[in-house]
Amino acid sequence: MLIMIFILIGVPGLIVLIDFLSFLFTGDQVINKIVLKLTELASLIILPLLYGGFGAKNDCCDDDSAVFSPDHQLSIGIVIILCLAAYFYSSYRIKITSPVVEIIVNVFLLIGIILNGFIAVHTRELWLAVGGNLPIILLTILAIAKNHRIFVEHSQELSANSENRFEKFAWGVLNLKPILRYPIIFILCLPVLTILVLLLLLVGQKPDSLIRAFTDTYKHGLSQWDYKCDNIQCGGHYLCSVAAKGHKNIVKPKRFGVRNGGRIICNRQLLVSNAFEELVQEKVPIAHRLIRKQYDKVGRLIHRYYGVFNIKLISDFIYVLMKPLEWFFLLVLYTFDRKPENRIAKQYLSSEDRQLIDRI
């Protein structure tokens, strides 16, 4: 597995770094063109597809929870495609085009660099940042340098006397020294993204989709939805945890409990259900594994729509719906456990408190 990761990430990253350093110090790229094309394919296409998480869902209990918000993946996907188009256009064209197109291409190259910086912070994986985002950034810098070289070589083919205002402005920007040119192109990223956002509105995306693609996620660097995973026990009693969020006079919370180092609200239903699972796990472990596997499927469905259960009336309904099961669990506990109330009482307590109850 480690060898595969090194081949997919380490080798392309090393090749790009060698080529970039050669260009930086000598002005020439030393990597064979075929090897470089394969490296570009691995770094720019294959790796983003592998770790981009497109199509994944937000899930508190899944380590592969969506990197980009499912509702806003279209926006981020379009930006990535446009940045890739600008890169491959810059890498394989041999002649200059109109000043306006040259500016737009360079704008999307800069957007690609900025985007990869945000992705590196968001994923919080050093190996992905070094082996994935960094090579993409270096390749993009090489593409920008190639654009500058081609413009210098072919600038005489462009008309500086065009009557079109945009072309005059673009020509002026392209003729500036790099120290002035690229800050201006960086500023131009904002109006270009604004136009893109307006176009995305036509296909149902929101004005802030590019931002929410990062923030409306769980457990990543720029995620703002981690609070939605509060009071969720992965592999725990999903329905009972939901039911405990209802009106106090209905769900009747009894006390706080400890789960995974965090504090949760416990009502009688949750305590009885957990005691029942503990009993089954002790007496019939094979049956417990089968039940747990099916129940986890229900849990994953609940996590997907967990925000709905912040509505107290819905939690009240789940609590009432679970009542027959609670009575069944009690029947089993009182039938097969010598001290059922002790077992119920010690659920979601610290190990010290559980030992005190066991002595009773």
C-alpha positions as CSV (number, residue, x, y, z in Angstrom):
1,M,0.0,0.0,0.0
2,L,2.8,2.4,0.9
3,I,4.6,1.6,-2.4
4,M,1.4,2.4,-4.3
5,I,1.0,5.7,-2.5
6,F,4.7,6.6,-3.3
7,I,4.2,5.7,-6.9
8,L,1.0,7.7,-7.3
9,I,2.1,10.7,-5.3
10,G,5.8,10.7,-4.5
11,V,7.1,10.0,-8.0
12,P,5.1,12.6,-9.9
13,G,5.8,15.1,-7.1
14,L,9.5,14.4,-7.3
15,I,9.6,14.7,-11.2
16,V,7.7,18.0,-11.0
17,L,10.1,19.4,-8.4
18,I,13.2,18.5,-10.4
19,D,11.7,20.1,-13.5
20,F,10.7,23.2,-11.6
21,L,14.1,23.7,-10.0
22,S,15.8,23.2,-13.3
23,F,13.7,25.9,-14.9
24,L,14.2,28.2,-11.9
25,F,18.0,28.0,-12.0
26,T,18.7,27.4,-15.7
27,G,15.6,28.6,-17.6
28,D,15.2,25.2,-19.2
29,Q,13.0,22.1,-18.3
30,V,15.0,18.9,-18.2
31,I,12.3,16.2,-17.9
32,N,11.5,14.2,-21.0
33,K,8.3,15.5,-22.7
34,I,6.6,12.1,-22.6
35,V,7.5,11.6,-18.9
36,L,6.2,15.1,-18.2
37,K,2.9,14.5,-19.9
38,L,2.4,11.3,-17.9
39,T,3.3,13.3,-14.7
40,E,0.8,16.0,-15.6
41,L,-1.9,13.4,-16.1
42,A,-1.2,11.9,-12.7
43,S,-0.9,15.2,-10.8
44,L,-3.7,17.1,-12.5
45,I,-6.3,14.5,-13.3
46,I,-5.8,11.2,-11.5
47,L,-4.8,12.4,-8.0
48,P,-7.6,15.1,-7.7
49,L,-10.2,12.4,-8.7
50,L,-8.8,10.0,-6.1
51,Y,-8.8,12.4,-3.1
52,G,-11.3,15.1,-4.3
53,G,-14.3,13.2,-2.9
54,F,-16.6,14.2,-5.7
55,G,-19.9,12.3,-5.2
56,A,-19.2,11.6,-1.5
57,K,-21.7,12.6,1.1
58,N,-21.4,14.5,4.4
59,D,-21.2,11.9,7.1
60,C,-20.1,12.5,10.7
61,C,-19.1,8.8,11.1
62,D,-17.3,8.4,7.8
63,D,-13.6,9.1,7.5
64,D,-14.2,9.7,3.8
65,S,-16.8,12.4,4.4
66,A,-17.2,14.8,1.5
67,V,-14.2,17.1,1.0
68,F,-16.5,19.5,-0.9
69,S,-20.1,20.0,0.1
70,P,-22.4,17.8,-2.0
71,D,-24.8,20.7,-2.7
72,H,-21.9,22.8,-4.1
73,Q,-19.6,20.4,-5.8
74,L,-20.8,21.5,-9.2
75,S,-19.4,25.0,-8.6
76,I,-16.0,23.8,-7.4
77,G,-15.9,21.2,-10.2
78,I,-16.5,23.9,-12.9
79,V,-13.7,26.1,-11.5
80,I,-11.3,23.1,-11.4
81,I,-12.2,22.2,-15.0
82,L,-11.7,25.8,-16.2
83,C,-8.3,26.0,-14.4
84,L,-7.3,22.7,-16.0
85,A,-8.4,24.0,-19.4
86,A,-6.2,27.1,-18.9
87,Y,-3.3,24.9,-17.9
88,F,-3.4,22.5,-20.8
89,Y,-4.0,25.4,-23.2
90,S,-0.9,27.2,-21.9
91,S,1.2,24.0,-22.0
92,Y,0.5,22.9,-25.5
93,R,-0.2,26.0,-27.6
94,I,2.7,27.4,-29.6
95,K,1.3,30.8,-30.7
96,I,-0.1,33.8,-29.0
97,T,-3.9,34.6,-29.2
98,S,-5.8,37.8,-28.4
99,P,-4.9,39.9,-25.4
100,V,-8.2,39.4,-23.7
101,V,-7.9,35.6,-24.0
102,E,-4.3,35.7,-22.7
103,I,-5.5,37.6,-19.6
104,I,-8.4,35.2,-18.9
105,V,-6.0,32.2,-19.2
106,N,-3.6,33.7,-16.8
107,V,-6.4,34.7,-14.4
108,F,-7.6,31.0,-14.2
109,L,-4.0,29.9,-13.7
110,L,-3.7,32.1,-10.7
111,I,-7.1,31.0,-9.5
112,G,-5.8,27.4,-9.7
113,I,-2.9,28.3,-7.5
114,I,-5.1,30.0,-4.9
115,L,-7.6,27.1,-5.0
116,N,-4.9,24.5,-4.4
117,G,-3.7,26.5,-1.4
118,F,-7.2,26.4,0.1
119,I,-7.6,22.7,-0.7
120,A,-4.3,22.0,1.1
121,V,-5.5,23.8,4.2
122,H,-8.9,22.2,4.0
123,T,-7.8,18.5,3.6
124,R,-5.2,18.9,6.5
125,E,-3.2,16.0,5.0
126,L,0.5,16.8,4.8
127,W,1.2,14.0,2.3
128,L,-1.6,15.3,0.0
129,A,-0.4,18.9,0.2
130,V,3.2,17.9,-0.6
131,G,2.5,15.2,-3.1
132,G,-0.7,16.6,-4.6
133,N,-1.3,20.3,-4.2
134,L,2.4,21.4,-4.3
135,P,3.2,19.7,-7.7
136,I,0.0,21.3,-9.2
137,I,1.1,24.7,-8.0
138,L,4.6,24.2,-9.4
139,L,3.2,23.0,-12.8
140,T,0.9,26.0,-12.9
141,I,3.8,28.4,-12.2
142,L,5.7,26.8,-15.1
143,A,2.7,27.4,-17.3
144,I,2.5,31.0,-16.3
145,A,6.2,31.4,-17.1
146,K,5.7,29.8,-20.5
147,N,2.9,32.2,-21.2
148,H,5.2,35.1,-20.5
149,R,7.9,33.7,-22.7
150,I,5.5,33.1,-25.6
151,F,4.0,36.6,-25.2
152,V,7.5,38.2,-25.4
153,E,8.4,36.1,-28.5
154,H,5.1,36.8,-30.4
155,S,3.9,40.2,-29.0
156,Q,4.6,41.9,-32.3
157,E,1.8,39.8,-33.8
158,L,-0.8,41.5,-31.6
159,S,-2.3,44.8,-32.4
160,A,-1.7,47.5,-29.8
161,N,-4.0,49.9,-31.6
162,S,-7.2,48.0,-31.3
163,E,-10.4,50.1,-30.9
164,N,-11.8,47.6,-28.4
165,R,-11.4,48.9,-24.8
166,F,-10.9,45.5,-23.3
167,E,-8.2,44.6,-25.8
168,K,-6.4,47.9,-25.1
169,F,-6.6,47.3,-21.4
170,A,-5.4,43.6,-21.7
171,W,-2.6,44.7,-24.0
172,G,-1.4,47.2,-21.4
173,V,-1.5,44.7,-18.6
174,L,0.4,42.1,-20.6
175,N,3.1,44.6,-21.4
176,L,3.7,45.5,-17.8
177,K,6.7,44.1,-16.0
178,P,5.9,40.8,-14.1
179,I,6.1,42.5,-10.7
180,L,3.2,44.8,-11.7
181,R,1.4,42.4,-14.2
182,Y,0.6,39.6,-11.8
183,P,-0.8,41.6,-8.9
184,I,-3.2,43.2,-11.5
185,I,-4.1,39.8,-12.9
186,F,-4.7,38.7,-9.3
187,I,-7.1,41.5,-8.8
188,L,-8.9,40.6,-12.0
189,C,-9.7,37.1,-10.5
190,L,-12.5,38.7,-8.5
191,P,-14.6,40.0,-11.5
192,V,-14.0,36.8,-13.5
193,L,-15.2,34.7,-10.5
194,T,-18.2,37.1,-10.1
195,I,-19.2,36.5,-13.8
196,L,-18.7,32.7,-13.3
197,V,-20.9,32.8,-10.1
198,L,-23.7,34.6,-12.0
199,L,-23.6,31.9,-14.7
200,L,-23.7,29.2,-12.1
201,L,-26.8,30.8,-10.7
202,L,-28.6,29.8,-13.9
203,V,-28.0,26.1,-13.1
204,G,-29.2,26.3,-9.5
205,Q,-26.0,27.1,-7.6
206,K,-26.0,29.7,-4.9
207,P,-24.1,33.0,-4.9
208,D,-21.7,31.8,-2.2
209,S,-21.4,28.2,-3.5
210,L,-17.6,28.5,-4.0
211,I,-17.2,29.3,-0.3
212,R,-19.9,26.9,1.0
213,A,-18.2,24.1,-1.0
214,F,-15.6,24.2,1.7
215,T,-17.5,25.3,4.8
216,D,-20.6,23.1,4.5
217,T,-18.7,20.0,5.4
218,Y,-17.6,18.0,8.4
219,K,-14.2,17.5,10.0
220,H,-12.0,19.3,7.5
221,G,-9.8,22.4,7.8
222,L,-12.4,25.0,6.7
223,S,-15.5,23.0,7.8
224,Q,-18.2,25.0,9.7
225,W,-20.6,22.1,10.2
226,D,-18.7,20.2,12.9
227,Y,-21.3,21.2,15.5
228,K,-23.9,19.1,13.6
229,C,-21.9,16.0,14.7
230,D,-22.4,16.9,18.4
231,N,-24.3,14.3,20.4
232,I,-23.8,11.7,17.7
233,Q,-22.2,8.4,18.7
234,C,-20.9,6.6,15.7
235,G,-22.1,3.1,16.1
236,G,-24.4,4.3,18.9
237,H,-28.1,4.5,19.5
238,Y,-29.0,6.8,16.7
239,L,-32.8,6.8,17.0
240,C,-32.7,7.1,20.8
241,S,-30.2,10.0,20.6
242,V,-32.5,11.8,18.2
243,A,-35.5,11.1,20.4
244,A,-33.7,12.7,23.4
245,K,-33.6,16.0,21.5
246,G,-37.4,16.5,21.8
247,H,-39.5,18.5,24.3
248,K,-38.5,17.8,27.9
249,N,-42.0,17.0,29.1
250,I,-42.3,14.3,26.5
251,V,-38.8,12.7,26.1
252,K,-38.1,13.2,29.9
253,P,-34.3,13.7,30.0
254,K,-32.9,12.2,33.2
255,R,-29.2,13.1,33.4
256,F,-26.1,13.8,31.5
257,G,-23.9,10.9,30.4
258,V,-20.4,10.4,29.1
259,R,-19.8,9.1,25.5
260,N,-16.5,9.2,23.7
261,G,-15.2,11.8,26.2
262,G,-18.2,14.1,25.5
263,R,-21.3,14.9,27.5
264,I,-24.7,13.7,26.1
265,I,-28.3,14.0,27.3
266,C,-29.7,10.6,28.5
267,N,-33.3,9.8,28.9
268,R,-34.8,6.5,30.1
269,Q,-35.3,5.2,26.6
270,L,-31.6,5.7,25.7
271,L,-30.4,4.1,28.8
272,V,-32.7,1.0,28.4
273,S,-31.7,0.6,24.7
274,N,-28.0,0.7,25.5
275,A,-28.4,-1.7,28.4
276,F,-30.3,-4.1,26.1
277,E,-27.5,-3.9,23.5
278,E,-24.9,-4.5,26.2
279,L,-26.8,-7.6,27.4
280,V,-27.1,-9.0,23.9
281,Q,-23.4,-8.4,23.3
282,E,-22.6,-10.4,26.4
283,K,-25.0,-13.3,25.9
284,V,-25.2,-13.6,22.1
285,P,-22.2,-11.8,20.4
286,I,-22.9,-13.2,17.0
287,A,-26.5,-11.9,17.0
288,H,-25.2,-8.6,18.3
289,R,-22.8,-8.2,15.4
290,L,-25.6,-8.8,12.9
291,I,-28.0,-6.4,14.6
292,R,-25.3,-3.8,14.9
293,K,-24.5,-4.0,11.2
294,Q,-28.1,-3.4,10.1
295,Y,-28.6,-0.7,12.7
296,D,-25.5,1.2,11.6
297,K,-27.1,1.4,8.1
298,V,-30.0,3.2,9.7
299,G,-27.6,5.4,11.5
300,R,-25.8,6.5,8.3
301,L,-29.2,7.5,6.8
302,I,-30.0,9.5,9.9
303,H,-26.6,11.3,9.9
304,R,-27.2,12.4,6.3
305,Y,-30.4,14.3,7.4
306,Y,-29.5,14.9,11.0
307,G,-30.4,18.6,10.8
308,V,-34.1,17.7,10.4
309,F,-34.1,16.2,13.9
310,N,-33.3,19.5,15.5
311,I,-37.0,20.1,15.1
312,K,-38.4,19.1,18.4
313,L,-41.7,17.8,17.1
314,I,-39.9,15.3,14.9
315,S,-37.8,14.1,17.8
316,D,-41.0,13.7,19.9
317,F,-42.4,11.6,17.1
318,I,-39.3,9.4,17.0
319,Y,-39.4,9.0,20.8
320,V,-43.1,7.8,20.7
321,L,-42.3,5.6,17.7
322,M,-39.5,3.9,19.7
323,K,-41.7,3.2,22.8
324,P,-42.8,-0.3,21.8
325,L,-39.1,-1.2,21.3
326,E,-38.2,0.3,24.6
327,W,-40.9,-2.0,26.3
328,F,-39.5,-5.0,24.5
329,F,-36.0,-4.2,25.6
330,L,-37.2,-3.9,29.2
331,L,-39.0,-7.3,29.0
332,V,-35.7,-8.9,27.8
333,L,-33.7,-7.2,30.5
334,Y,-36.0,-8.2,33.3
335,T,-36.2,-11.8,31.9
336,F,-32.5,-12.5,31.4
337,D,-30.6,-10.1,33.8
338,R,-30.5,-10.6,37.5
339,K,-30.1,-6.8,38.2
340,P,-31.7,-5.1,35.2
341,E,-32.0,-1.7,36.9
342,N,-28.3,-1.7,37.9
343,R,-27.4,-2.4,34.3
344,I,-29.7,0.4,33.1
345,A,-28.4,2.9,35.7
346,K,-24.7,2.4,34.8
347,Q,-25.0,3.2,31.1
348,Y,-23.0,6.2,29.9
349,L,-21.2,6.6,33.2
350,S,-17.5,6.7,33.9
351,S,-15.7,3.4,34.6
352,E,-15.4,4.4,38.3
353,D,-19.1,5.1,38.7
354,R,-20.0,1.8,36.9
355,Q,-17.8,-0.1,39.3
356,L,-19.6,1.5,42.3
357,I,-23.0,0.4,40.9
358,D,-21.6,-3.1,40.2
359,R,-20.8,-3.4,44.0
360,I,-24.5,-2.8,44.9
